[in-house]
Amino acid sequence: MTKHEIIPCDRCGDSIECKANAYTKCQCSVVQLNLNEVQYIAENYDGCMCAKCLLELQEEYRAMLVQQ
């Protein structure tokens, strides 16, 4: 039995266990985003995301910077 709420990832829809009340134990906390990356993601998504999607969006943002 899970202790936290099971929610869909806002990007891919996969089920993730949200640990907003224990953020350091949440799987999304393994992705280290800088302020610009957080802003980029926040402009396009509102909810929680899985670590895989956060990493993909981080790579997308960094690739966009290289192209400029």
HTML snippet that shows the backbone in 3Dmol.js (N, CA, C, O; Angstrom):
<script src="https://3Dmol.org/build/3Dmol-min.js"></script>
<div id="view" style="width:600px;height:400px;position:relative"></div>
<script>
const pdb = `
ATOM      1  N   MET A   1       0.841  -1.183   0.000  1.00  0.00           N
ATOM      2  CA  MET A   1       0.000   0.000   0.000  1.00  0.00           C
ATOM      3  C   MET A   1       0.884   1.243   0.000  1.00  0.00           C
ATOM      4  O   MET A   1       1.826   1.345   0.785  1.00  0.00           O
ATOM      5  N   THR A   2       0.569   2.191  -0.892  1.00  0.00           N
ATOM      6  CA  THR A   2       1.366   3.408  -0.978  1.00  0.00           C
ATOM      7  C   THR A   2       0.940   4.404   0.092  1.00  0.00           C
ATOM      8  O   THR A   2      -0.214   4.441   0.519  1.00  0.00           O
ATOM      9  N   LYS A   3       1.900   5.200   0.504  1.00  0.00           N
ATOM     10  CA  LYS A   3       1.675   6.176   1.552  1.00  0.00           C
ATOM     11  C   LYS A   3       1.269   7.528   0.973  1.00  0.00           C
ATOM     12  O   LYS A   3       0.663   8.348   1.664  1.00  0.00           O
ATOM     13  N   HIS A   4       1.605   7.760  -0.299  1.00  0.00           N
ATOM     14  CA  HIS A   4       1.373   9.041  -0.939  1.00  0.00           C
ATOM     15  C   HIS A   4       0.400   8.884  -2.095  1.00  0.00           C
ATOM     16  O   HIS A   4       0.085   7.769  -2.511  1.00  0.00           O
ATOM     17  N   GLU A   5      -0.067  10.004  -2.603  1.00  0.00           N
ATOM     18  CA  GLU A   5      -1.034  10.019  -3.691  1.00  0.00           C
ATOM     19  C   GLU A   5      -0.399   9.552  -5.008  1.00  0.00           C
ATOM     20  O   GLU A   5       0.720   9.947  -5.338  1.00  0.00           O
ATOM     21  N   ILE A   6      -1.112   8.721  -5.743  1.00  0.00           N
ATOM     22  CA  ILE A   6      -0.686   8.282  -7.069  1.00  0.00           C
ATOM     23  C   ILE A   6      -1.372   9.207  -8.076  1.00  0.00           C
ATOM     24  O   ILE A   6      -2.598   9.306  -8.114  1.00  0.00           O
ATOM     25  N   ILE A   7      -0.557   9.880  -8.888  1.00  0.00           N
ATOM     26  CA  ILE A   7      -1.083  10.834  -9.868  1.00  0.00           C
ATOM     27  C   ILE A   7      -0.446  10.551 -11.229  1.00  0.00           C
ATOM     28  O   ILE A   7       0.593   9.894 -11.305  1.00  0.00           O
ATOM     29  N   PRO A   8      -1.066  11.046 -12.299  1.00  0.00           N
ATOM     30  CA  PRO A   8      -0.442  10.882 -13.614  1.00  0.00           C
ATOM     31  C   PRO A   8       0.609  11.970 -13.838  1.00  0.00           C
ATOM     32  O   PRO A   8       0.435  13.105 -13.393  1.00  0.00           O
ATOM     33  N   CYS A   9       1.679  11.631 -14.515  1.00  0.00           N
ATOM     34  CA  CYS A   9       2.670  12.619 -14.926  1.00  0.00           C
ATOM     35  C   CYS A   9       1.968  13.595 -15.857  1.00  0.00           C
ATOM     36  O   CYS A   9       1.235  13.182 -16.755  1.00  0.00           O
ATOM     37  N   ASP A  10       2.186  14.879 -15.648  1.00  0.00           N
ATOM     38  CA  ASP A  10       1.518  15.904 -16.449  1.00  0.00           C
ATOM     39  C   ASP A  10       1.928  15.861 -17.918  1.00  0.00           C
ATOM     40  O   ASP A  10       1.230  16.407 -18.772  1.00  0.00           O
ATOM     41  N   ARG A  11       3.041  15.225 -18.212  1.00  0.00           N
ATOM     42  CA  ARG A  11       3.528  15.187 -19.597  1.00  0.00           C
ATOM     43  C   ARG A  11       3.221  13.871 -20.285  1.00  0.00           C
ATOM     44  O   ARG A  11       2.633  13.870 -21.367  1.00  0.00           O
ATOM     45  N   CYS A  12       3.604  12.745 -19.686  1.00  0.00           N
ATOM     46  CA  CYS A  12       3.452  11.450 -20.368  1.00  0.00           C
ATOM     47  C   CYS A  12       2.257  10.637 -19.882  1.00  0.00           C
ATOM     48  O   CYS A  12       1.828   9.700 -20.555  1.00  0.00           O
ATOM     49  N   GLY A  13       1.721  10.988 -18.723  1.00  0.00           N
ATOM     50  CA  GLY A  13       0.561  10.285 -18.206  1.00  0.00           C
ATOM     51  C   GLY A  13       0.864   9.061 -17.366  1.00  0.00           C
ATOM     52  O   GLY A  13      -0.050   8.472 -16.789  1.00  0.00           O
ATOM     53  N   ASP A  14       2.148   8.658 -17.282  1.00  0.00           N
ATOM     54  CA  ASP A  14       2.504   7.517 -16.432  1.00  0.00           C
ATOM     55  C   ASP A  14       2.163   7.812 -14.973  1.00  0.00           C
ATOM     56  O   ASP A  14       2.231   8.961 -14.535  1.00  0.00           O
ATOM     57  N   SER A  15       1.807   6.798 -14.242  1.00  0.00           N
ATOM     58  CA  SER A  15       1.490   6.965 -12.825  1.00  0.00           C
ATOM     59  C   SER A  15       2.765   7.184 -12.017  1.00  0.00           C
ATOM     60  O   SER A  15       3.752   6.466 -12.177  1.00  0.00           O
ATOM     61  N   ILE A  16       2.723   8.190 -11.147  1.00  0.00           N
ATOM     62  CA  ILE A  16       3.847   8.463 -10.258  1.00  0.00           C
ATOM     63  C   ILE A  16       3.314   8.658  -8.849  1.00  0.00           C
ATOM     64  O   ILE A  16       2.180   9.093  -8.649  1.00  0.00           O
ATOM     65  N   GLU A  17       4.145   8.330  -7.887  1.00  0.00           N
ATOM     66  CA  GLU A  17       3.771   8.520  -6.488  1.00  0.00           C
ATOM     67  C   GLU A  17       4.259   9.905  -6.065  1.00  0.00           C
ATOM     68  O   GLU A  17       5.460  10.131  -5.914  1.00  0.00           O
ATOM     69  N   CYS A  18       3.314  10.830  -5.877  1.00  0.00           N
ATOM     70  CA  CYS A  18       3.648  12.204  -5.509  1.00  0.00           C
ATOM     71  C   CYS A  18       3.974  12.265  -4.020  1.00  0.00           C
ATOM     72  O   CYS A  18       3.181  11.846  -3.177  1.00  0.00           O
ATOM     73  N   LYS A  19       5.140  12.789  -3.718  1.00  0.00           N
ATOM     74  CA  LYS A  19       5.561  12.930  -2.324  1.00  0.00           C
ATOM     75  C   LYS A  19       5.834  14.401  -2.026  1.00  0.00           C
ATOM     76  O   LYS A  19       6.887  14.750  -1.493  1.00  0.00           O
ATOM     77  N   ALA A  20       4.877  15.257  -2.372  1.00  0.00           N
ATOM     78  CA  ALA A  20       5.045  16.690  -2.182  1.00  0.00           C
ATOM     79  C   ALA A  20       5.322  17.044  -0.724  1.00  0.00           C
ATOM     80  O   ALA A  20       6.010  18.025  -0.443  1.00  0.00           O
ATOM     81  N   ASN A  21       4.798  16.264   0.187  1.00  0.00           N
ATOM     82  CA  ASN A  21       5.038  16.524   1.605  1.00  0.00           C
ATOM     83  C   ASN A  21       6.362  15.944   2.080  1.00  0.00           C
ATOM     84  O   ASN A  21       6.751  16.153   3.230  1.00  0.00           O
ATOM     85  N   ALA A  22       7.058  15.219   1.213  1.00  0.00           N
ATOM     86  CA  ALA A  22       8.383  14.664   1.519  1.00  0.00           C
ATOM     87  C   ALA A  22       9.236  14.796   0.258  1.00  0.00           C
ATOM     88  O   ALA A  22       9.737  13.806  -0.274  1.00  0.00           O
ATOM     89  N   TYR A  23       9.389  16.027  -0.205  1.00  0.00           N
ATOM     90  CA  TYR A  23       9.997  16.309  -1.504  1.00  0.00           C
ATOM     91  C   TYR A  23      11.350  15.630  -1.696  1.00  0.00           C
ATOM     92  O   TYR A  23      11.632  15.137  -2.788  1.00  0.00           O
ATOM     93  N   THR A  24      12.175  15.591  -0.688  1.00  0.00           N
ATOM     94  CA  THR A  24      13.505  15.007  -0.855  1.00  0.00           C
ATOM     95  C   THR A  24      13.459  13.508  -1.121  1.00  0.00           C
ATOM     96  O   THR A  24      14.445  12.929  -1.578  1.00  0.00           O
ATOM     97  N   LYS A  25      12.333  12.881  -0.841  1.00  0.00           N
ATOM     98  CA  LYS A  25      12.165  11.451  -1.099  1.00  0.00           C
ATOM     99  C   LYS A  25      11.418  11.185  -2.403  1.00  0.00           C
ATOM    100  O   LYS A  25      11.253  10.032  -2.801  1.00  0.00           O
ATOM    101  N   CYS A  26      10.970  12.241  -3.064  1.00  0.00           N
ATOM    102  CA  CYS A  26      10.211  12.099  -4.308  1.00  0.00           C
ATOM    103  C   CYS A  26      11.163  11.794  -5.454  1.00  0.00           C
ATOM    104  O   CYS A  26      12.275  12.322  -5.489  1.00  0.00           O
ATOM    105  N   GLN A  27      10.748  10.954  -6.390  1.00  0.00           N
ATOM    106  CA  GLN A  27      11.604  10.565  -7.500  1.00  0.00           C
ATOM    107  C   GLN A  27      11.967  11.749  -8.388  1.00  0.00           C
ATOM    108  O   GLN A  27      12.995  11.704  -9.064  1.00  0.00           O
ATOM    109  N   CYS A  28      11.163  12.799  -8.409  1.00  0.00           N
ATOM    110  CA  CYS A  28      11.489  13.951  -9.251  1.00  0.00           C
ATOM    111  C   CYS A  28      12.647  14.763  -8.688  1.00  0.00           C
ATOM    112  O   CYS A  28      13.269  15.533  -9.420  1.00  0.00           O
ATOM    113  N   SER A  29      12.947  14.608  -7.415  1.00  0.00           N
ATOM    114  CA  SER A  29      14.019  15.395  -6.800  1.00  0.00           C
ATOM    115  C   SER A  29      15.414  14.966  -7.270  1.00  0.00           C
ATOM    116  O   SER A  29      16.393  15.658  -6.994  1.00  0.00           O
ATOM    117  N   VAL A  30      15.513  13.848  -7.967  1.00  0.00           N
ATOM    118  CA  VAL A  30      16.816  13.417  -8.482  1.00  0.00           C
ATOM    119  C   VAL A  30      17.257  14.255  -9.678  1.00  0.00           C
ATOM    120  O   VAL A  30      18.429  14.224 -10.053  1.00  0.00           O
ATOM    121  N   VAL A  31      16.334  15.001 -10.280  1.00  0.00           N
ATOM    122  CA  VAL A  31      16.648  15.847 -11.429  1.00  0.00           C
ATOM    123  C   VAL A  31      16.975  17.250 -10.918  1.00  0.00           C
ATOM    124  O   VAL A  31      16.120  17.929 -10.349  1.00  0.00           O
ATOM    125  N   GLN A  32      18.209  17.670 -11.127  1.00  0.00           N
ATOM    126  CA  GLN A  32      18.659  18.978 -10.674  1.00  0.00           C
ATOM    127  C   GLN A  32      18.458  19.998 -11.792  1.00  0.00           C
ATOM    128  O   GLN A  32      19.195  20.006 -12.778  1.00  0.00           O
ATOM    129  N   LEU A  33      17.455  20.853 -11.627  1.00  0.00           N
ATOM    130  CA  LEU A  33      17.136  21.867 -12.628  1.00  0.00           C
ATOM    131  C   LEU A  33      17.603  23.234 -12.149  1.00  0.00           C
ATOM    132  O   LEU A  33      17.486  23.560 -10.967  1.00  0.00           O
ATOM    133  N   ASN A  34      18.138  24.039 -13.080  1.00  0.00           N
ATOM    134  CA  ASN A  34      18.467  25.412 -12.708  1.00  0.00           C
ATOM    135  C   ASN A  34      17.220  26.277 -12.858  1.00  0.00           C
ATOM    136  O   ASN A  34      16.193  25.808 -13.350  1.00  0.00           O
ATOM    137  N   LEU A  35      17.302  27.512 -12.445  1.00  0.00           N
ATOM    138  CA  LEU A  35      16.137  28.395 -12.445  1.00  0.00           C
ATOM    139  C   LEU A  35      15.532  28.567 -13.838  1.00  0.00           C
ATOM    140  O   LEU A  35      14.310  28.564 -13.984  1.00  0.00           O
ATOM    141  N   ASN A  36      16.370  28.717 -14.857  1.00  0.00           N
ATOM    142  CA  ASN A  36      15.871  28.878 -16.224  1.00  0.00           C
ATOM    143  C   ASN A  36      15.147  27.630 -16.714  1.00  0.00           C
ATOM    144  O   ASN A  36      14.133  27.727 -17.404  1.00  0.00           O
ATOM    145  N   GLU A  37      15.664  26.468 -16.361  1.00  0.00           N
ATOM    146  CA  GLU A  37      15.009  25.214 -16.752  1.00  0.00           C
ATOM    147  C   GLU A  37      13.667  25.063 -16.051  1.00  0.00           C
ATOM    148  O   GLU A  37      12.698  24.617 -16.666  1.00  0.00           O
ATOM    149  N   VAL A  38      13.595  25.425 -14.783  1.00  0.00           N
ATOM    150  CA  VAL A  38      12.329  25.376 -14.045  1.00  0.00           C
ATOM    151  C   VAL A  38      11.319  26.307 -14.696  1.00  0.00           C
ATOM    152  O   VAL A  38      10.155  25.942 -14.862  1.00  0.00           O
ATOM    153  N   GLN A  39      11.754  27.503 -15.063  1.00  0.00           N
ATOM    154  CA  GLN A  39      10.853  28.465 -15.695  1.00  0.00           C
ATOM    155  C   GLN A  39      10.355  27.942 -17.045  1.00  0.00           C
ATOM    156  O   GLN A  39       9.172  28.067 -17.361  1.00  0.00           O
ATOM    157  N   TYR A  40      11.249  27.361 -17.836  1.00  0.00           N
ATOM    158  CA  TYR A  40      10.886  26.795 -19.139  1.00  0.00           C
ATOM    159  C   TYR A  40       9.811  25.719 -18.973  1.00  0.00           C
ATOM    160  O   TYR A  40       8.826  25.699 -19.711  1.00  0.00           O
ATOM    161  N   ILE A  41      10.006  24.839 -18.013  1.00  0.00           N
ATOM    162  CA  ILE A  41       9.045  23.765 -17.774  1.00  0.00           C
ATOM    163  C   ILE A  41       7.726  24.330 -17.258  1.00  0.00           C
ATOM    164  O   ILE A  41       6.656  23.903 -17.693  1.00  0.00           O
ATOM    165  N   ALA A  42       7.797  25.286 -16.335  1.00  0.00           N
ATOM    166  CA  ALA A  42       6.590  25.871 -15.747  1.00  0.00           C
ATOM    167  C   ALA A  42       5.745  26.622 -16.783  1.00  0.00           C
ATOM    168  O   ALA A  42       4.530  26.736 -16.622  1.00  0.00           O
ATOM    169  N   GLU A  43       6.372  27.126 -17.829  1.00  0.00           N
ATOM    170  CA  GLU A  43       5.637  27.828 -18.884  1.00  0.00           C
ATOM    171  C   GLU A  43       4.782  26.872 -19.708  1.00  0.00           C
ATOM    172  O   GLU A  43       3.828  27.294 -20.361  1.00  0.00           O
ATOM    173  N   ASN A  44       5.121  25.591 -19.679  1.00  0.00           N
ATOM    174  CA  ASN A  44       4.432  24.615 -20.522  1.00  0.00           C
ATOM    175  C   ASN A  44       3.611  23.572 -19.761  1.00  0.00           C
ATOM    176  O   ASN A  44       2.746  22.921 -20.347  1.00  0.00           O
ATOM    177  N   TYR A  45       3.871  23.411 -18.475  1.00  0.00           N
ATOM    178  CA  TYR A  45       3.197  22.380 -17.683  1.00  0.00           C
ATOM    179  C   TYR A  45       2.848  22.929 -16.306  1.00  0.00           C
ATOM    180  O   TYR A  45       3.542  23.794 -15.770  1.00  0.00           O
ATOM    181  N   ASP A  46       1.759  22.409 -15.744  1.00  0.00           N
ATOM    182  CA  ASP A  46       1.308  22.874 -14.435  1.00  0.00           C
ATOM    183  C   ASP A  46       1.536  21.869 -13.320  1.00  0.00           C
ATOM    184  O   ASP A  46       1.783  22.256 -12.178  1.00  0.00           O
ATOM    185  N   GLY A  47       1.458  20.592 -13.635  1.00  0.00           N
ATOM    186  CA  GLY A  47       1.470  19.573 -12.596  1.00  0.00           C
ATOM    187  C   GLY A  47       2.813  18.904 -12.396  1.00  0.00           C
ATOM    188  O   GLY A  47       3.831  19.321 -12.948  1.00  0.00           O
ATOM    189  N   CYS A  48       2.788  17.859 -11.595  1.00  0.00           N
ATOM    190  CA  CYS A  48       3.988  17.069 -11.312  1.00  0.00           C
ATOM    191  C   CYS A  48       4.370  16.230 -12.527  1.00  0.00           C
ATOM    192  O   CYS A  48       3.526  15.870 -13.349  1.00  0.00           O
ATOM    193  N   MET A  49       5.651  15.933 -12.618  1.00  0.00           N
ATOM    194  CA  MET A  49       6.143  15.105 -13.704  1.00  0.00           C
ATOM    195  C   MET A  49       7.106  14.050 -13.188  1.00  0.00           C
ATOM    196  O   MET A  49       7.739  14.210 -12.144  1.00  0.00           O
ATOM    197  N   CYS A  50       7.198  12.974 -13.944  1.00  0.00           N
ATOM    198  CA  CYS A  50       8.142  11.914 -13.593  1.00  0.00           C
ATOM    199  C   CYS A  50       9.562  12.393 -13.904  1.00  0.00           C
ATOM    200  O   CYS A  50       9.756  13.336 -14.672  1.00  0.00           O
ATOM    201  N   ALA A  51      10.531  11.742 -13.309  1.00  0.00           N
ATOM    202  CA  ALA A  51      11.927  12.117 -13.503  1.00  0.00           C
ATOM    203  C   ALA A  51      12.336  11.993 -14.969  1.00  0.00           C
ATOM    204  O   ALA A  51      13.115  12.809 -15.464  1.00  0.00           O
ATOM    205  N   LYS A  52      11.822  10.985 -15.665  1.00  0.00           N
ATOM    206  CA  LYS A  52      12.156  10.785 -17.076  1.00  0.00           C
ATOM    207  C   LYS A  52      11.745  12.000 -17.906  1.00  0.00           C
ATOM    208  O   LYS A  52      12.521  12.485 -18.729  1.00  0.00           O
ATOM    209  N   CYS A  53      10.544  12.483 -17.691  1.00  0.00           N
ATOM    210  CA  CYS A  53      10.065  13.652 -18.438  1.00  0.00           C
ATOM    211  C   CYS A  53      10.849  14.908 -18.062  1.00  0.00           C
ATOM    212  O   CYS A  53      11.163  15.722 -18.930  1.00  0.00           O
ATOM    213  N   LEU A  54      11.165  15.071 -16.785  1.00  0.00           N
ATOM    214  CA  LEU A  54      11.946  16.230 -16.377  1.00  0.00           C
ATOM    215  C   LEU A  54      13.319  16.228 -17.050  1.00  0.00           C
ATOM    216  O   LEU A  54      13.791  17.273 -17.498  1.00  0.00           O
ATOM    217  N   LEU A  55      13.954  15.068 -17.123  1.00  0.00           N
ATOM    218  CA  LEU A  55      15.247  14.964 -17.793  1.00  0.00           C
ATOM    219  C   LEU A  55      15.128  15.274 -19.285  1.00  0.00           C
ATOM    220  O   LEU A  55      15.982  15.956 -19.852  1.00  0.00           O
ATOM    221  N   GLU A  56      14.074  14.775 -19.914  1.00  0.00           N
ATOM    222  CA  GLU A  56      13.867  15.038 -21.337  1.00  0.00           C
ATOM    223  C   GLU A  56      13.635  16.518 -21.591  1.00  0.00           C
ATOM    224  O   GLU A  56      14.148  17.063 -22.568  1.00  0.00           O
ATOM    225  N   LEU A  57      12.872  17.179 -20.730  1.00  0.00           N
ATOM    226  CA  LEU A  57      12.623  18.608 -20.900  1.00  0.00           C
ATOM    227  C   LEU A  57      13.874  19.430 -20.627  1.00  0.00           C
ATOM    228  O   LEU A  57      14.095  20.460 -21.265  1.00  0.00           O
ATOM    229  N   GLN A  58      14.686  18.984 -19.689  1.00  0.00           N
ATOM    230  CA  GLN A  58      15.957  19.648 -19.417  1.00  0.00           C
ATOM    231  C   GLN A  58      16.849  19.570 -20.661  1.00  0.00           C
ATOM    232  O   GLN A  58      17.462  20.563 -21.054  1.00  0.00           O
ATOM    233  N   GLU A  59      16.918  18.397 -21.271  1.00  0.00           N
ATOM    234  CA  GLU A  59      17.711  18.221 -22.491  1.00  0.00           C
ATOM    235  C   GLU A  59      17.143  19.065 -23.633  1.00  0.00           C
ATOM    236  O   GLU A  59      17.899  19.663 -24.398  1.00  0.00           O
ATOM    237  N   GLU A  60      15.818  19.113 -23.747  1.00  0.00           N
ATOM    238  CA  GLU A  60      15.162  19.918 -24.775  1.00  0.00           C
ATOM    239  C   GLU A  60      15.530  21.392 -24.618  1.00  0.00           C
ATOM    240  O   GLU A  60      15.854  22.062 -25.599  1.00  0.00           O
ATOM    241  N   TYR A  61      15.479  21.892 -23.392  1.00  0.00           N
ATOM    242  CA  TYR A  61      15.811  23.285 -23.115  1.00  0.00           C
ATOM    243  C   TYR A  61      17.273  23.567 -23.458  1.00  0.00           C
ATOM    244  O   TYR A  61      17.579  24.576 -24.094  1.00  0.00           O
ATOM    245  N   ARG A  62      18.172  22.683 -23.039  1.00  0.00           N
ATOM    246  CA  ARG A  62      19.596  22.892 -23.299  1.00  0.00           C
ATOM    247  C   ARG A  62      19.906  22.823 -24.800  1.00  0.00           C
ATOM    248  O   ARG A  62      20.766  23.560 -25.282  1.00  0.00           O
ATOM    249  N   ALA A  63      19.227  21.957 -25.534  1.00  0.00           N
ATOM    250  CA  ALA A  63      19.407  21.874 -26.983  1.00  0.00           C
ATOM    251  C   ALA A  63      18.914  23.143 -27.650  1.00  0.00           C
ATOM    252  O   ALA A  63      19.511  23.605 -28.623  1.00  0.00           O
ATOM    253  N   MET A  64      17.838  23.709 -27.142  1.00  0.00           N
ATOM    254  CA  MET A  64      17.285  24.941 -27.678  1.00  0.00           C
ATOM    255  C   MET A  64      18.295  26.082 -27.511  1.00  0.00           C
ATOM    256  O   MET A  64      18.429  26.925 -28.398  1.00  0.00           O
ATOM    257  N   LEU A  65      18.998  26.112 -26.390  1.00  0.00           N
ATOM    258  CA  LEU A  65      20.003  27.153 -26.146  1.00  0.00           C
ATOM    259  C   LEU A  65      21.162  27.052 -27.131  1.00  0.00           C
ATOM    260  O   LEU A  65      21.681  28.070 -27.591  1.00  0.00           O
ATOM    261  N   VAL A  66      21.560  25.844 -27.451  1.00  0.00           N
ATOM    262  CA  VAL A  66      22.673  25.622 -28.371  1.00  0.00           C
ATOM    263  C   VAL A  66      22.311  26.115 -29.778  1.00  0.00           C
ATOM    264  O   VAL A  66      23.165  26.628 -30.501  1.00  0.00           O
ATOM    265  N   GLN A  67      21.053  25.956 -30.152  1.00  0.00           N
ATOM    266  CA  GLN A  67      20.594  26.335 -31.483  1.00  0.00           C
ATOM    267  C   GLN A  67      20.517  27.840 -31.663  1.00  0.00           C
ATOM    268  O   GLN A  67      20.540  28.332 -32.791  1.00  0.00           O
ATOM    269  N   GLN A  68      20.427  28.569 -30.576  1.00  0.00           N
ATOM    270  CA  GLN A  68      20.261  30.032 -30.682  1.00  0.00           C
ATOM    271  C   GLN A  68      21.531  30.729 -31.033  1.00  0.00           C
ATOM    272  O   GLN A  68      21.548  31.954 -31.157  1.00  0.00           O
TER     273      GLN A  68
END
`;
const viewer = $3Dmol.createViewer("view");
viewer.addModel(pdb, "pdb");
viewer.setStyle({}, {cartoon: {color: "spectrum"}});
viewer.zoomTo();
viewer.render();
</script>
